[in-house]
Amino acid sequence: MNKRDQMRELTTFDESGKWTVSMMSGALALMLFFAVEKGWISLVGVLLISEIAALPAWKKTWDREAIKKRYLTSREAKRLAHWNSITGLIGYPFVIVFLYFTVTEQISTLAFFVTIAVLIPSYIMMHRLYEQHMVRLDENYVTERELKEEQKWGSA
């Protein structure tokens, strides 16, 4: 098993068109915010339903990471990839709550944009550090940059 086989498998998986699930769970979350405003459901109910609605999108991410884990040889790299998938599931409710507070004007729009302006670059930086660490742990790990380069040239 080599990197090229892994890149082909990841490219096939990415082109399968399952990203609509993520959009549907986001739309459901917005509808739930409306239900909270009308008093039909509590914020805890929104969090629970949003988490359940996010499971298909999270499963797609989990399946994509499973492809990467299958090619890893280092036990530590497999453990770190698994931890990365788990933190994605745990972090999703915080995104929902943050959006809810913005929509209901419990935090200002300026605070929303400042927070986003800080979080997005820090997330990108953390993801790059994660990938660099994974490459150091296991030479079979395929970074997103490598995958995009291979897809660009059509060799994967």
N, CA, C and O of each residue as an XYZ file, in Angstrom:
624
protein
N       0.857     -1.181      0.000
C       0.000      0.000      0.000
C       0.901      1.241      0.000
O       1.762      1.409      0.864
N       0.677      2.085     -0.976
C       1.507      3.276     -1.069
C       0.645      4.528     -1.112
O      -0.584      4.461     -1.094
N       1.315      5.660     -1.169
C       0.607      6.946     -1.146
C      -0.270      7.136     -2.378
O      -1.366      7.687     -2.279
N       0.204      6.681     -3.543
C      -0.562      6.881     -4.770
C      -1.906      6.148     -4.708
O      -2.930      6.690     -5.126
N      -1.903      4.918     -4.188
C      -3.161      4.177     -4.032
C      -4.103      4.900     -3.077
O      -5.309      4.988     -3.312
N      -3.530      5.412     -2.003
C      -4.327      6.155     -1.034
C      -4.915      7.411     -1.671
O      -6.082      7.730     -1.446
N      -4.122      8.118     -2.458
C      -4.611      9.336     -3.114
C      -5.737      9.013     -4.101
O      -6.711      9.759     -4.201
N      -5.602      7.911     -4.821
C      -6.680      7.514     -5.741
C      -7.963      7.230     -4.982
O      -9.044      7.654     -5.390
N      -7.838      6.510     -3.877
C      -9.012      6.167     -3.080
C      -9.660      7.417     -2.478
O     -10.886      7.532     -2.468
N      -8.847      8.351     -1.978
C      -9.378      9.592     -1.416
C     -10.040     10.447     -2.493
O     -11.078     11.059     -2.243
N      -9.451     10.495     -3.684
C     -10.038     11.265     -4.783
C     -11.390     10.690     -5.174
O     -12.350     11.435     -5.374
N     -11.469      9.380     -5.283
C     -12.746      8.726     -5.602
C     -13.781      9.025     -4.533
O     -14.939      9.308     -4.843
N     -13.367      8.962     -3.279
C     -14.286      9.224     -2.171
C     -14.772     10.673     -2.191
O     -15.957     10.934     -1.988
N     -13.853     11.618     -2.438
C     -14.225     13.036     -2.464
C     -15.149     13.369     -3.622
O     -15.986     14.264     -3.505
N     -15.011     12.669     -4.731
C     -15.830     12.942     -5.896
C     -17.181     12.245     -5.853
O     -17.976     12.372     -6.784
N     -17.450     11.505     -4.770
C     -18.707     10.766     -4.675
C     -19.914     11.667     -4.439
O     -21.048     11.198     -4.536
N     -19.705     12.957     -4.129
C     -20.800     13.923     -4.025
C     -21.661     13.793     -2.784
O     -22.865     14.039     -2.850
N     -21.084     13.418     -1.662
C     -21.859     13.260     -0.430
C     -21.852     14.509      0.443
O     -22.306     14.454      1.586
N     -21.353     15.625     -0.060
C     -21.245     16.835      0.759
C     -22.583     17.506      0.983
O     -22.673     18.402      1.823
N     -23.644     17.107      0.257
C     -24.958     17.707      0.473
C     -25.477     17.415      1.876
O     -26.294     18.168      2.405
N     -25.012     16.341      2.471
C     -25.428     15.992      3.837
C     -25.047     17.105      4.800
O     -25.831     17.448      5.685
N     -23.867     17.669      4.647
C     -23.423     18.766      5.512
C     -24.330     19.973      5.367
O     -24.682     20.617      6.356
N     -24.706     20.277      4.141
C     -25.579     21.421      3.898
C     -26.960     21.186      4.515
O     -27.559     22.111      5.065
N     -27.458     19.974      4.426
C     -28.779     19.671      4.995
C     -28.761     19.795      6.518
O     -29.722     20.292      7.106
N     -27.688     19.353      7.156
C     -27.640     19.468      8.619
C     -27.533     20.938      9.031
O     -28.075     21.323     10.067
N     -26.851     21.755      8.247
C     -26.791     23.191      8.519
C     -28.149     23.857      8.368
O     -28.513     24.718      9.169
N     -28.908     23.459      7.337
C     -30.248     24.013      7.134
C     -31.171     23.606      8.280
O     -31.991     24.406      8.731
N     -31.042     22.373      8.749
C     -31.853     21.926      9.881
C     -31.538     22.755     11.124
O     -32.442     23.121     11.875
N     -30.266     23.047     11.338
C     -29.886     23.852     12.501
C     -30.533     25.228     12.432
O     -31.011     25.730     13.450
N     -30.560     25.845     11.266
C     -31.202     27.156     11.132
C     -32.699     27.071     11.397
O     -33.268     27.966     12.023
N     -33.342     26.008     10.929
C     -34.774     25.835     11.202
C     -35.025     25.653     12.698
O     -36.036     26.114     13.227
N     -34.096     24.978     13.374
C     -34.240     24.781     14.810
C     -34.112     26.099     15.566
O     -34.776     26.295     16.584
N     -33.269     26.998     15.079
C     -33.166     28.316     15.703
C     -34.512     29.037     15.640
O     -34.910     29.710     16.590
N     -35.198     28.891     14.528
C     -36.527     29.484     14.390
C     -37.482     28.868     15.415
O     -38.286     29.577     16.020
N     -37.395     27.564     15.608
C     -38.259     26.880     16.585
C     -37.973     27.368     18.003
O     -38.890     27.478     18.816
N     -36.710     27.662     18.302
C     -36.363     28.191     19.624
C     -36.970     29.570     19.803
O     -37.508     29.879     20.867
N     -36.890     30.403     18.769
C     -37.449     31.758     18.836
C     -38.951     31.724     19.098
O     -39.480     32.582     19.804
N     -39.634     30.736     18.532
C     -41.080     30.603     18.729
C     -41.419     29.916     20.053
O     -42.585     29.850     20.443
N     -40.399     29.409     20.736
C     -40.633     28.759     22.020
C     -41.087     27.315     21.892
O     -41.603     26.748     22.855
N     -40.911     26.714     20.736
C     -41.356     25.343     20.514
C     -40.365     24.312     21.037
O     -40.724     23.160     21.282
N     -39.122     24.733     21.207
C     -38.074     23.801     21.631
C     -37.030     24.588     22.425
O     -36.856     25.787     22.213
N     -36.343     23.908     23.335
C     -35.319     24.586     24.141
C     -33.966     24.551     23.432
O     -33.780     23.828     22.453
N     -33.033     25.341     23.941
C     -31.687     25.371     23.367
C     -31.008     24.012     23.505
O     -30.273     23.595     22.610
N     -31.244     23.327     24.599
C     -30.668     21.993     24.786
C     -31.215     21.039     23.727
O     -30.481     20.201     23.202
N     -32.488     21.165     23.419
C     -33.075     20.348     22.355
C     -32.446     20.638     21.007
O     -32.214     19.726     20.214
N     -32.170     21.912     20.744
C     -31.497     22.291     19.493
C     -30.122     21.645     19.414
O     -29.742     21.100     18.378
N     -29.385     21.709     20.504
C     -28.054     21.095     20.514
C     -28.123     19.598     20.261
O     -27.334     19.060     19.484
N     -29.058     18.929     20.911
C     -29.199     17.491     20.752
C     -29.599     17.129     19.319
O     -28.996     16.245     18.711
N     -30.597     17.798     18.788
C     -31.058     17.509     17.425
C     -29.988     17.881     16.400
O     -29.796     17.162     15.420
N     -29.299     18.983     16.615
C     -28.239     19.390     15.691
C     -27.096     18.384     15.687
O     -26.523     18.077     14.641
N     -26.778     17.883     16.855
C     -25.718     16.877     16.940
C     -26.121     15.599     16.210
O     -25.312     14.998     15.503
N     -27.367     15.195     16.384
C     -27.856     14.006     15.679
C     -27.888     14.249     14.173
O     -27.534     13.367     13.390
N     -28.311     15.445     13.769
C     -28.361     15.783     12.343
C     -26.975     15.847     11.732
O     -26.817     15.622     10.532
N     -25.968     16.152     12.537
C     -24.600     16.249     12.026
C     -23.924     14.891     11.901
O     -22.853     14.795     11.301
N     -24.517     13.852     12.446
C     -23.875     12.548     12.416
C     -23.566     12.042     11.005
O     -22.476     11.508     10.795
N     -24.478     12.182     10.016
C     -24.102     11.721      8.660
C     -22.903     12.476      8.084
O     -22.037     11.866      7.459
N     -22.842     13.779      8.284
C     -21.698     14.553      7.789
C     -20.439     14.146      8.545
O     -19.365     14.036      7.953
N     -20.566     13.926      9.838
C     -19.422     13.507     10.629
C     -18.969     12.111     10.213
O     -17.773     11.821     10.207
N     -19.939     11.230      9.858
C     -19.590      9.879      9.406
C     -18.799      9.933      8.109
O     -17.888      9.130      7.904
N     -19.138     10.872      7.232
C     -18.379     11.018      5.995
C     -16.936     11.412      6.311
O     -15.999     10.879      5.715
N     -16.762     12.332      7.238
C     -15.416     12.726      7.644
C     -14.694     11.540      8.289
O     -13.508     11.315      8.046
N     -15.418     10.795      9.104
C     -14.849      9.619      9.764
C     -14.411      8.587      8.713
O     -13.330      8.009      8.825
N     -15.251      8.356      7.693
C     -14.902      7.408      6.636
C     -13.675      7.859      5.851
O     -12.837      7.044      5.466
N     -13.581      9.160      5.621
C     -12.419      9.700      4.904
C     -11.158      9.504      5.744
O     -10.110      9.128      5.217
N     -11.258      9.760      7.050
C     -10.116      9.533      7.931
C      -9.791      8.042      8.027
O      -8.628      7.673      8.190
N     -10.814      7.180      7.926
C     -10.574      5.732      7.980
C      -9.735      5.280      6.787
O      -8.904      4.380      6.910
N      -9.956      5.912      5.627
C      -9.125      5.598      4.466
C      -7.679      5.954      4.769
O      -6.766      5.178      4.488
N      -7.476      7.141      5.348
C      -6.116      7.554      5.687
C      -5.507      6.637      6.750
O      -4.332      6.281      6.667
N      -6.312      6.256      7.750
C      -5.797      5.413      8.831
C      -5.399      4.025      8.330
O      -4.462      3.417      8.847
N      -6.116      3.530      7.322
C      -5.826      2.207      6.787
C      -4.410      2.126      6.214
O      -3.784      1.067      6.246
N      -3.918      3.229      5.699
C      -2.596      3.250      5.091
C      -1.492      3.604      6.081
O      -0.310      3.483      5.757
N      -1.859      4.033      7.268
C      -0.846      4.412      8.262
C      -0.206      3.170      8.862
O      -0.868      2.149      9.047
N       1.065      3.261      9.162
C       1.764      2.141      9.789
C       2.076      2.417     11.254
O       2.201      1.481     12.044
N       2.203      3.683     11.628
C       2.545      4.058     12.994
C       1.302      4.019     13.887
O       0.251      4.557     13.539
N       1.445      3.378     15.028
C       0.334      3.291     15.987
C      -0.034      4.677     16.533
O      -1.211      4.991     16.713
N       0.987      5.495     16.793
C       0.751      6.856     17.297
C       0.004      7.704     16.271
O      -0.877      8.484     16.633
N       0.351      7.555     15.001
C      -0.333      8.310     13.948
C      -1.797      7.891     13.846
O      -2.670      8.736     13.652
N      -2.069      6.607     13.974
C      -3.456      6.128     13.939
C      -4.243      6.692     15.118
O      -5.392      7.106     14.964
N      -3.626      6.707     16.282
C      -4.286      7.231     17.476
C      -4.589      8.722     17.336
O      -5.671      9.175     17.708
N      -3.641      9.479     16.802
C      -3.839     10.912     16.616
C      -4.916     11.196     15.568
O      -5.699     12.131     15.734
N      -4.968     10.409     14.497
C      -6.009     10.575     13.475
C      -7.385     10.286     14.073
O      -8.358     10.975     13.767
N      -7.460      9.274     14.918
C      -8.723      8.947     15.591
C      -9.142     10.092     16.520
O     -10.314     10.468     16.545
N      -8.209     10.638     17.271
C      -8.496     11.755     18.183
C      -8.983     12.973     17.410
O      -9.883     13.676     17.869
N      -8.402     13.230     16.245
C      -8.813     14.357     15.411
C     -10.272     14.203     14.978
O     -11.019     15.182     14.960
N     -10.679     12.987     14.632
C     -12.072     12.744     14.239
C     -13.029     12.961     15.409
O     -14.102     13.539     15.235
N     -12.647     12.500     16.596
C     -13.492     12.645     17.785
C     -13.673     14.122     18.144
O     -14.781     14.540     18.478
N     -12.602     14.913     18.081
C     -12.718     16.326     18.437
C     -13.622     17.077     17.463
O     -14.246     18.069     17.840
N     -13.699     16.618     16.223
C     -14.632     17.223     15.270
C     -16.073     17.053     15.713
O     -16.873     17.982     15.599
N     -16.407     15.880     16.213
C     -17.768     15.631     16.699
C     -18.055     16.435     17.961
O     -19.152     16.967     18.126
N     -17.082     16.524     18.841
C     -17.279     17.245     20.095
C     -17.398     18.748     19.850
O     -18.145     19.429     20.552
N     -16.672     19.272     18.864
C     -16.662     20.707     18.601
C     -17.899     21.229     17.890
O     -18.171     22.429     17.941
N     -18.652     20.363     17.231
C     -19.801     20.819     16.453
C     -20.860     21.559     17.284
O     -21.362     22.582     16.818
N     -21.225     21.099     18.486
C     -22.232     21.842     19.270
C     -21.808     23.268     19.598
O     -22.653     24.159     19.690
N     -20.525     23.491     19.774
C     -20.053     24.843     20.069
C     -20.284     25.776     18.889
O     -20.590     26.954     19.075
N     -20.140     25.257     17.681
C     -20.419     26.058     16.484
C     -21.903     26.411     16.439
O     -22.266     27.547     16.134
N     -22.750     25.444     16.740
C     -24.201     25.674     16.739
C     -24.575     26.734     17.776
O     -25.354     27.639     17.478
N     -24.037     26.634     18.971
C     -24.341     27.603     20.026
C     -23.850     28.992     19.628
O     -24.546     29.984     19.845
N     -22.667     29.064     19.053
C     -22.116     30.346     18.618
C     -23.014     30.992     17.559
O     -23.286     32.191     17.624
N     -23.467     30.215     16.604
C     -24.386     30.743     15.586
C     -25.714     31.168     16.216
O     -26.288     32.191     15.843
N     -26.189     30.382     17.161
C     -27.447     30.715     17.827
C     -27.334     32.055     18.557
O     -28.226     32.897     18.452
N     -26.255     32.249     19.284
C     -26.069     33.513     20.002
C     -25.979     34.697     19.049
O     -26.425     35.796     19.379
N     -25.409     34.480     17.874
C     -25.319     35.557     16.890
C     -26.683     35.859     16.298
O     -27.061     37.023     16.164
N     -27.426     34.815     15.941
C     -28.743     35.008     15.324
C     -29.711     35.671     16.295
O     -30.507     36.519     15.891
N     -29.653     35.299     17.557
C     -30.563     35.869     18.549
C     -30.035     37.171     19.152
O     -30.620     37.712     20.090
N     -28.934     37.664     18.610
C     -28.320     38.923     19.014
C     -27.895     38.944     20.478
O     -27.899     39.997     21.115
N     -27.533     37.792     21.003
C     -26.975     37.741     22.354
C     -25.501     38.146     22.332
O     -24.942     38.543     23.354
N     -24.879     38.041     21.152
C     -23.563     38.641     20.942
C     -23.687     39.514     19.695
O     -24.511     39.247     18.820
N     -22.878     40.537     19.622
C     -22.987     41.469     18.503
C     -22.406     40.865     17.228
O     -21.627     39.912     17.257
N     -22.811     41.451     16.124
C     -22.289     41.011     14.831
C     -20.786     41.278     14.748
O     -20.040     40.499     14.155
N     -20.357     42.381     15.346
C     -18.927     42.689     15.362
C     -18.157     41.609     16.131
O     -17.098     41.165     15.689
N     -18.688     41.194     17.272
C     -18.032     40.133     18.046
C     -17.991     38.833     17.238
O     -17.016     38.084     17.305
N     -19.048     38.574     16.482
C     -19.099     37.385     15.635
C     -17.967     37.419     14.604
O     -17.222     36.450     14.456
N     -17.847     38.553     13.888
C     -16.831     38.644     12.840
C     -15.414     38.658     13.403
O     -14.502     38.094     12.798
N     -15.222     39.293     14.552
C     -13.895     39.289     15.171
C     -13.522     37.865     15.600
O     -12.389     37.426     15.401
N     -14.471     37.164     16.180
C     -14.211     35.789     16.592
C     -13.892     34.916     15.387
O     -12.953     34.121     15.425
N     -14.665     35.060     14.321
C     -14.413     34.292     13.102
C     -13.046     34.650     12.526
O     -12.313     33.773     12.068
N     -12.704     35.937     12.550
C     -11.417     36.395     12.016
C     -10.246     35.805     12.802
O      -9.149     35.654     12.264
N     -10.475     35.474     14.065
C      -9.419     34.865     14.874
C      -9.449     33.343     14.730
O      -8.400     32.709     14.616
N     -10.641     32.760     14.735
C     -10.750     31.306     14.729
C     -10.331     30.665     13.411
O      -9.661     29.632     13.420
N     -10.705     31.248     12.291
C     -10.399     30.620     11.001
C      -8.884     30.536     10.767
O      -8.382     29.459     10.445
N      -8.146     31.637     10.920
C      -6.687     31.493     10.745
C      -6.048     30.547     11.765
O      -5.119     29.811     11.432
N      -6.542     30.565     13.005
C      -5.959     29.665     14.003
C      -6.294     28.209     13.678
O      -5.468     27.323     13.898
N      -7.500     27.953     13.157
C      -7.852     26.587     12.744
C      -6.957     26.127     11.597
O      -6.475     24.995     11.595
N      -6.737     27.011     10.621
C      -5.881     26.658      9.483
C      -4.464     26.348      9.967
O      -3.844     25.382      9.523
N      -3.963     27.175     10.879
C      -2.632     26.957     11.405
C      -2.552     25.635     12.193
O      -1.592     24.878     12.047
N      -3.552     25.373     13.012
C      -3.559     24.137     13.794
C      -3.645     22.913     12.882
O      -3.011     21.890     13.145
N      -4.434     23.024     11.807
C      -4.546     21.899     10.880
C      -3.217     21.637     10.168
O      -2.838     20.483      9.962
N      -2.519     22.694      9.798
C      -1.201     22.521      9.164
C      -0.211     21.888     10.140
O       0.574     21.022      9.755
N      -0.248     22.320     11.399
C       0.625     21.715     12.407
C       0.280     20.242     12.607
O       1.170     19.403     12.753
N      -1.018     19.932     12.613
C      -1.466     18.546     12.740
C      -0.917     17.709     11.585
O      -0.392     16.616     11.796
N      -1.045     18.231     10.360
C      -0.563     17.478      9.199
C       0.954     17.312      9.231
O       1.462     16.239      8.906
N       1.684     18.357      9.618
C       3.146     18.250      9.709
C       3.552     17.200     10.741
O       4.482     16.424     10.520
N       2.850     17.186     11.858
C       3.144     16.197     12.896
C       2.818     14.790     12.403
O       3.564     13.849     12.673
N       1.719     14.645     11.689
C       1.341     13.333     11.157
C       2.373     12.832     10.152
O       2.692     11.644     10.132
N       2.896     13.730      9.318
C       3.917     13.338      8.346
C       5.180     12.875      9.067
O       5.842     11.934      8.628
N       5.512     13.541     10.178
C       6.674     13.119     10.959
C       6.443     11.763     11.616
O       7.370     10.963     11.737
N       5.204     11.504     12.040
C       4.910     10.229     12.692
C       4.882      9.070     11.702
O       5.314      7.963     12.021
N       4.372      9.329     10.500
C       4.198      8.245      9.529
C       4.376      8.780      8.114
O       3.700      9.727      7.714
N       5.273      8.181      7.370
C       5.548      8.656      6.012
C       4.422      8.339      5.037
O       4.423      8.859      3.921
N       3.470      7.509      5.417
C       2.346      7.172      4.537
C       1.187      8.163      4.643
O       0.210      8.042      3.904
N       1.278      9.128      5.537
C       0.189     10.104      5.689
C       0.171     11.047      4.489
O       1.202     11.606      4.114
N      -1.009     11.221      3.888
C      -1.173     12.111      2.743
C      -1.783     13.412      3.234
O      -2.876     13.413      3.799
N      -1.082     14.520      3.021
C      -1.605     15.820      3.423
C      -2.604     16.312      2.380
O      -2.618     15.842      1.242
N      -3.429     17.257      2.786
C      -4.408     17.829      1.851
C      -3.701     18.534      0.703
O      -4.174     18.504     -0.433
N      -2.583     19.162      0.990
C      -1.815     19.850     -0.060
C      -1.320     18.849     -1.102
O      -1.422     19.100     -2.303
N      -0.783     17.714     -0.646
C      -0.329     16.677     -1.582
C      -1.487     16.137     -2.419
O      -1.356     15.921     -3.624
N      -2.618     15.927     -1.758
C      -3.780     15.388     -2.458
C      -4.285     16.364     -3.518
O      -4.590     15.960     -4.640
N      -4.373     17.632     -3.172
C      -4.828     18.637     -4.139
C      -3.856     18.751     -5.315
O      -4.281     18.918     -6.458
N      -2.568     18.661     -5.038
C      -1.565     18.717     -6.103
C      -1.718     17.536     -7.055
O      -1.656     17.696     -8.274
N      -1.918     16.358     -6.492
C      -2.101     15.169     -7.331
C      -3.397     15.269     -8.159
O      -3.424     14.890     -9.330
N      -4.461     15.780     -7.537
C      -5.720     15.933     -8.257
C      -5.586     16.975     -9.360
O      -6.176     16.832    -10.431
N      -4.821     18.009     -9.099
C      -4.609     19.064    -10.072
C      -3.938     18.538    -11.336
O      -4.324     18.899    -12.448
N      -2.944     17.693    -11.163
C      -2.202     17.151    -12.298
C      -2.840     15.890    -12.856
O      -2.399     15.365    -13.878
N      -3.885     15.399    -12.179
C      -4.635     14.255    -12.713
C      -3.960     12.923    -12.593
O      -4.347     11.972    -13.272
N      -2.966     12.825    -11.754
C      -2.274     11.543    -11.626
C      -2.853     10.658    -10.531
O      -2.530      9.474    -10.435
N      -3.717     11.254     -9.705
C      -4.307     10.447     -8.625
C      -5.638      9.885     -9.056
O      -6.289      9.180     -8.285
